[in-house]
Amino acid sequence: MPPKTYETPAELAQAARKYGGDTRREQMSYITQTGSAGHPQEQLNGLVSHK
């Protein structure tokens, strides 16, 4: 399945649940650490590319 662009943190979290709890914790931690710095979509795309 090709990487998907996530439109909202909720979509990202839903997808993360499919791939396992550890992945979700890492992604939520990343979102918490970055806060509002940068464009939200860039942050989400960065999370997806880390897989």
N, C-alpha and C positions, 0 to 999 in steps of 0.2 A: 504494500500500500504506500503510495507516495506521500511525502510530508504534506500536511494540511496547514493552511493559514487559519489561526484561531481568531475569531472576532471578539470574544469576551473571555475574561478569566473563568467564567462558569463553564464555557465550552472547553477550555484548556483543562480544567479540573475534571470534567466528565471524561475526556479522553485519557487523562492521566490515570483515572480509576481503572480503565480498561487494561492499562499496561502494568499496573501494580502499585501498591501503596508506597513503596520506597520512592518510586519515580514521582509520585504526587507530592510527597514530603519535600523532596529536593526542589521541585518546581515552586511550591508555595514558599519555601525558604528563600529562593531566588527573588520572587516577587516582593517579599517582605524587605529583603536587603536593598533592592534597587529603588523601592518606593516610587516616587513620581518622577525620578530622573529619566530623561529621554522620552521618546514617543512610546506609548503603551504597546502599540502593535510591534514595534521593534523589539521590545522586551519579550513579548510572547514568541515572536519568530526566533529569537535567540534561544529560548527554552527548547523549542522544538528541534533546533539544529544540534542541541547538546546530546540528543538521544543516541 
